[in-house]
Amino acid sequence: MAGQQVMEQQNPTAKTVIDRLREAAHCALNTAQHPHCGWIVTASFQRAVSRERLRQLAGADPEDSERMYWALPGASAAYLALGRALVITGAGSGRVEGLRRQMDAYAIHSADAADVRQAAADVRWFGGMSFAPKRPSQMWEGWPEAKFVLPHIVVEWQGQDTARVVATVAIHTADELETQLEGVRRELRWLERGAAASGIHGRKEPVPPCRPMAEAAWCAQVSSSAAEIRSGQYEKVVLARYEAVHGIHRPLADVLAELEGKYPDSQVFAVWHSGQCFLGASPERLVSVSGETVDVDCLAGTEARGRTADEDEHLAAQLLESAKNRLEHEVVRAWIVEQLQTADVLDLTWPPTPQVKRLANVQHLHTPIRGRRREQQSVLDLVDELHPTPAVAGRPREKALAVIAERESLERGWYAGPVGWMNGRGEGQFAVALRSALVRGDTAYVFAGAGIMGDSNPALEWEETWMKMRAVRTALLPLEGRYSP
């Protein structure tokens, strides 16, 4: 207690937010509600926090706490979630509905806003889900099928050196309040003091044995899938694989800075769970909701980047003219539009022809799709409707998932699953967790996949997965900057 008193004396903002949370929580508890309803209570303040500081805090070993970092570099926006006021999980085919029920079991109260809808904007849940609802393999041992955290502290950075900090407690009774407030104090101390930059690996832990797929086995699977597609059994399947990278000691802050610098149009994320870190720079937005506007990315069809401007333009033109890539892209776009129409998303629009989205390592065919959500529809509802898209599974979906389960030599875990955040108004941002890696100890499992069509060339699909892996691999091991398959 003495340490917390010193901190609050030295930092009036910390004491003020604790006092405001306590007062607001008592006010909420005195409000007539259903006896089984809990309360989420928030209070905010401004704090000087640089972007570099945010990344440093995201990368320090969280021990038994929770951490998630989410950034949109091109939009000069980043969020850092610290601690856990509440953790909810889901499993099985009804995992999203289970998450909704747990979120809806809490009413919202704010020390800053009397209007409930305005207050709900400050209630942010951070987390994600596995690609498929199944028990985790040894590689992903301990990771829930779906997990969302309501943090004690969210730092919202919007391009300035002053960030907005939202403190949160979740309670059912007054008896829980002081324990929750102590969690807020602990994360505020972390925010004030932080920690020295550390290796991404954090604590040492046993690394499960791994058997990455050999090229010959991969090519055989691609050939079999392409033959089945040509025979009309299904339209498309996405096959994924992984490689193990050992000897990682680079600070996570440096990894995140490199990913943001090289991939400003991607969604950069880092999720800690039980001392392990799942991170990536995903170029594919699954869905975002802001106000009533719904945005979805169709990203399918891949080509390399050129070594010169002329070569780059030639490869982009080749991508646009490729029958295989255009068909793959159209399969995904048509399916996304169909799902959004089924979900009653209104006023859907998209460009008539795909664009080229250039990343540092590859370029993709890209069609942005926009619509308007209906009343009470949340971003989580749309995640449930859209995931997994044909861009990461195939089409028809159920047949593609069966082929993936039969052929892939890995358990995808959270790779290619939805990762992101949502608030109490149903707004939020979710990416497909691509260009990603699971870091355990000083070993990382780096994932990549390729869309298989009837005319797919197995050797070229293998090369495509290598190109995709380089995005994260070279950030983890900068000395391998010239790495090539």
Buried (B, 14 or more C-beta within 10 A) or exposed (E): EEEBEEBBEEBEBBBEBBBBBBEBBEEBBEEEEEEEEBBBBBBBBEBEBEBEBBBBBBBBBBEEBBBBBBBBBEEEBBBBBBBBBBBBBBBEEEBBEBBBEBBEBBBBBBBBBEEEEEBBBBBBBBBBBBBBBBEBEEBBBEBBBBBBBBBBBBBBBEEEEEBBBBBBBBBBEEEBBEEBBEBBBBBBBBBEEEEEBBBBBBEEBEBBEEEBBEBEEBBBBBBBBBEBBEEEEBBBBBBBBBBBBEEBEBBBBBBBBBBBEBBBBBBBBBBBBEBBBBBBBBBBBBBBBEEBEBBBBBBBBBBBBBEEEEEBEEBBEEBBEBEBBBBBBBBBBEBBBEBBEEBEBEEBEBEEEBEBBBBBBBBBBBBBBBBBBEEEBBBBBBBBBBBBBBBBBBBBBEBBBBBBEEBBBBBBBBBBBBBBBBBBBBBBBBBBBBBBBBBBBBBBBBBBBBBBBBEBBBEEBBBBBBBBBBBBBBBBBEEEEEEEE
